[in-house]
Amino acid sequence: MYQSDYSLPDLAQGSLLQEFLETLPLPYKTIVAIAYFTSSRISDILLLKNSDIYPNQINIIKSESSLNKLVPITPLLRPYLTIYLNGLKSEESAFLFVNSQGEPLKSWLVFRVLNITARQINLPEVYFFILR
């Protein structure tokens, strides 16, 4: 599996991103961390498969061009990814972020959860281009 002695980083004490990430459920926290630290689109992140994760890189297939983008797993991203991956059951689905039927999450559902969470901590509505 993956090294598990990680704790989530303190991005900047009191930062809105830190507060937002602390409030989100783990799958959504990981999605936001990947989006933030790799500047990737939500649609591309939701199609990530277990086989796209390498020890030091993530292979993200860009939906608008079908080109591969290898992005490094930075020291700030690694804890989020490691904690999430260690909790996955490997046989459930090839995709990393799935619904109860094993299908990739839909972007509308992710934005719904993000917006509900943002309202709970008095943030404006969340759109991923703000995080990039």
BALOBA-1460 file (C-alpha; in Angstrom, 3 decimals):
// residues 132
<rec num="1" residu="m" x="0.000" y="0.000" z="0.000"/>
<rec num="2" residu="y" x="1.144" y="3.579" z="0.538"/>
<rec num="3" residu="q" x="3.216" y="4.986" z="3.380"/>
<rec num="4" residu="s" x="0.695" y="5.841" z="6.064"/>
<rec num="5" residu="d" x="2.546" y="7.983" z="8.573"/>
<rec num="6" residu="y" x="1.178" y="11.162" z="7.050"/>
<rec num="7" residu="s" x="-0.908" y="13.832" z="8.671"/>
<rec num="8" residu="l" x="-2.633" y="16.499" z="6.647"/>
<rec num="9" residu="p" x="-0.538" y="19.631" z="6.174"/>
<rec num="10" residu="d" x="-1.352" y="22.989" z="7.685"/>
<rec num="11" residu="l" x="-1.456" y="25.064" z="4.485"/>
<rec num="12" residu="a" x="-1.556" y="28.426" z="6.181"/>
<rec num="13" residu="q" x="-2.961" y="28.918" z="9.617"/>
<rec num="14" residu="g" x="-6.372" y="30.469" z="9.348"/>
<rec num="15" residu="s" x="-6.514" y="30.246" z="5.543"/>
<rec num="16" residu="l" x="-9.902" y="29.798" z="3.904"/>
<rec num="17" residu="l" x="-8.590" y="26.829" z="1.919"/>
<rec num="18" residu="q" x="-7.388" y="25.142" z="5.112"/>
<rec num="19" residu="e" x="-10.745" y="25.673" z="6.820"/>
<rec num="20" residu="f" x="-12.603" y="24.467" z="3.740"/>
<rec num="21" residu="l" x="-10.501" y="21.305" z="3.442"/>
<rec num="22" residu="e" x="-10.886" y="20.513" z="7.141"/>
<rec num="23" residu="t" x="-14.674" y="20.669" z="6.797"/>
<rec num="24" residu="l" x="-15.042" y="18.474" z="3.686"/>
<rec num="25" residu="p" x="-15.601" y="14.696" z="3.751"/>
<rec num="26" residu="l" x="-12.440" y="12.790" z="2.758"/>
<rec num="27" residu="p" x="-13.239" y="12.026" z="-0.916"/>
<rec num="28" residu="y" x="-14.160" y="15.650" z="-1.629"/>
<rec num="29" residu="k" x="-11.193" y="16.912" z="0.394"/>
<rec num="30" residu="t" x="-8.942" y="14.790" z="-1.829"/>
<rec num="31" residu="i" x="-10.627" y="16.027" z="-5.022"/>
<rec num="32" residu="v" x="-10.122" y="19.661" z="-3.978"/>
<rec num="33" residu="a" x="-6.504" y="18.987" z="-2.993"/>
<rec num="34" residu="i" x="-5.772" y="17.378" z="-6.375"/>
<rec num="35" residu="a" x="-7.470" y="20.265" z="-8.202"/>
<rec num="36" residu="y" x="-5.591" y="22.864" z="-6.176"/>
<rec num="37" residu="f" x="-2.127" y="21.284" z="-6.255"/>
<rec num="38" residu="t" x="-2.213" y="20.099" z="-9.898"/>
<rec num="39" residu="s" x="-4.358" y="22.834" z="-11.529"/>
<rec num="40" residu="s" x="-6.540" y="20.124" z="-13.050"/>
<rec num="41" residu="r" x="-10.173" y="20.187" z="-14.101"/>
<rec num="42" residu="i" x="-12.821" y="18.497" z="-11.995"/>
<rec num="43" residu="s" x="-13.967" y="16.397" z="-14.965"/>
<rec num="44" residu="d" x="-10.421" y="15.069" z="-15.406"/>
<rec num="45" residu="i" x="-9.986" y="14.333" z="-11.698"/>
<rec num="46" residu="l" x="-13.256" y="12.405" z="-11.505"/>
<rec num="47" residu="l" x="-12.034" y="10.073" z="-14.275"/>
<rec num="48" residu="l" x="-8.793" y="9.189" z="-12.485"/>
<rec num="49" residu="k" x="-8.200" y="5.475" z="-12.077"/>
<rec num="50" residu="n" x="-6.068" y="3.625" z="-9.561"/>
<rec num="51" residu="s" x="-3.644" y="2.870" z="-12.390"/>
<rec num="52" residu="d" x="-3.135" y="6.621" z="-12.974"/>
<rec num="53" residu="i" x="-1.399" y="7.040" z="-9.612"/>
<rec num="54" residu="y" x="2.347" y="6.433" z="-9.601"/>
<rec num="55" residu="p" x="4.726" y="6.782" z="-6.648"/>
<rec num="56" residu="n" x="5.655" y="10.370" z="-7.507"/>
<rec num="57" residu="q" x="3.260" y="11.381" z="-10.293"/>
<rec num="58" residu="i" x="-0.370" y="11.353" z="-11.361"/>
<rec num="59" residu="n" x="-1.275" y="10.678" z="-14.984"/>
<rec num="60" residu="i" x="-4.217" y="12.967" z="-15.730"/>
<rec num="61" residu="i" x="-5.930" y="12.581" z="-19.089"/>
<rec num="62" residu="k" x="-7.115" y="15.995" z="-20.194"/>
<rec num="63" residu="s" x="-10.728" y="15.692" z="-21.329"/>
<rec num="64" residu="e" x="-10.629" y="18.567" z="-23.806"/>
<rec num="65" residu="s" x="-7.665" y="17.170" z="-25.756"/>
<rec num="66" residu="s" x="-7.309" y="13.500" z="-24.697"/>
<rec num="67" residu="l" x="-3.640" y="14.231" z="-23.993"/>
<rec num="68" residu="n" x="-1.900" y="12.861" z="-20.936"/>
<rec num="69" residu="k" x="-0.569" y="15.272" z="-18.348"/>
<rec num="70" residu="l" x="1.918" y="13.846" z="-15.837"/>
<rec num="71" residu="v" x="1.866" y="15.986" z="-12.723"/>
<rec num="72" residu="p" x="4.112" y="15.575" z="-9.695"/>
<rec num="73" residu="i" x="2.697" y="14.555" z="-6.354"/>
<rec num="74" residu="t" x="3.929" y="17.492" z="-4.320"/>
<rec num="75" residu="p" x="4.764" y="17.242" z="-0.605"/>
<rec num="76" residu="l" x="1.544" y="19.138" z="0.195"/>
<rec num="77" residu="l" x="-0.635" y="16.883" z="-1.986"/>
<rec num="78" residu="r" x="0.908" y="13.564" z="-0.897"/>
<rec num="79" residu="p" x="-0.766" y="13.357" z="2.547"/>
<rec num="80" residu="y" x="-4.252" y="13.957" z="1.121"/>
<rec num="81" residu="l" x="-3.739" y="11.376" z="-1.597"/>
<rec num="82" residu="t" x="-2.096" y="8.820" z="0.700"/>
<rec num="83" residu="i" x="-4.770" y="8.971" z="3.373"/>
<rec num="84" residu="y" x="-7.505" y="8.620" z="0.735"/>
<rec num="85" residu="l" x="-5.796" y="5.771" z="-1.141"/>
<rec num="86" residu="n" x="-5.118" y="3.829" z="2.055"/>
<rec num="87" residu="g" x="-8.854" y="3.836" z="2.753"/>
<rec num="88" residu="l" x="-9.873" y="2.502" z="-0.682"/>
<rec num="89" residu="k" x="-10.953" y="-1.057" z="-1.252"/>
<rec num="90" residu="s" x="-9.010" y="-2.084" z="-4.349"/>
<rec num="91" residu="e" x="-11.628" y="-4.370" z="-5.938"/>
<rec num="92" residu="e" x="-14.589" y="-1.984" z="-5.791"/>
<rec num="93" residu="s" x="-13.817" y="0.053" z="-8.912"/>
<rec num="94" residu="a" x="-10.984" y="1.054" z="-11.207"/>
<rec num="95" residu="f" x="-11.935" y="4.698" z="-10.612"/>
<rec num="96" residu="l" x="-10.718" y="6.633" z="-7.562"/>
<rec num="97" residu="f" x="-13.851" y="8.666" z="-6.853"/>
<rec num="98" residu="v" x="-17.016" y="6.609" z="-7.212"/>
<rec num="99" residu="n" x="-20.657" y="6.521" z="-6.199"/>
<rec num="100" residu="s" x="-22.336" y="3.557" z="-4.485"/>
<rec num="101" residu="q" x="-22.625" y="1.733" z="-7.833"/>
<rec num="102" residu="g" x="-18.877" y="2.004" z="-8.508"/>
<rec num="103" residu="e" x="-19.321" y="4.625" z="-11.232"/>
<rec num="104" residu="p" x="-17.284" y="7.855" z="-11.335"/>
<rec num="105" residu="l" x="-18.810" y="10.708" z="-9.334"/>
<rec num="106" residu="k" x="-20.620" y="13.336" z="-11.383"/>
<rec num="107" residu="s" x="-19.262" y="16.869" z="-11.301"/>
<rec num="108" residu="w" x="-22.664" y="18.320" z="-10.341"/>
<rec num="109" residu="l" x="-22.664" y="16.178" z="-7.201"/>
<rec num="110" residu="v" x="-19.156" y="17.280" z="-6.267"/>
<rec num="111" residu="f" x="-20.067" y="20.951" z="-6.716"/>
<rec num="112" residu="r" x="-23.221" y="20.433" z="-4.676"/>
<rec num="113" residu="v" x="-21.225" y="19.025" z="-1.739"/>
<rec num="114" residu="l" x="-18.603" y="21.761" z="-2.089"/>
<rec num="115" residu="n" x="-21.237" y="24.486" z="-2.129"/>
<rec num="116" residu="i" x="-23.092" y="23.061" z="0.891"/>
<rec num="117" residu="t" x="-19.817" y="22.873" z="2.793"/>
<rec num="118" residu="a" x="-18.820" y="26.375" z="1.714"/>
<rec num="119" residu="r" x="-22.121" y="27.760" z="3.019"/>
<rec num="120" residu="q" x="-21.538" y="26.028" z="6.371"/>
<rec num="121" residu="i" x="-18.350" y="28.035" z="6.882"/>
<rec num="122" residu="n" x="-19.693" y="31.232" z="5.242"/>
<rec num="123" residu="l" x="-17.684" y="31.037" z="2.017"/>
<rec num="124" residu="p" x="-19.169" y="32.166" z="-1.308"/>
<rec num="125" residu="e" x="-20.258" y="29.495" z="-3.792"/>
<rec num="126" residu="v" x="-17.335" y="27.388" z="-4.887"/>
<rec num="127" residu="y" x="-16.230" y="26.939" z="-8.476"/>
<rec num="128" residu="f" x="-13.050" y="25.113" z="-9.329"/>
<rec num="129" residu="f" x="-11.585" y="27.900" z="-11.443"/>
<rec num="130" residu="i" x="-11.283" y="29.861" z="-8.177"/>
<rec num="131" residu="l" x="-9.062" y="27.108" z="-6.764"/>
<rec num="132" residu="r" x="-6.746" y="26.978" z="-9.762"/>
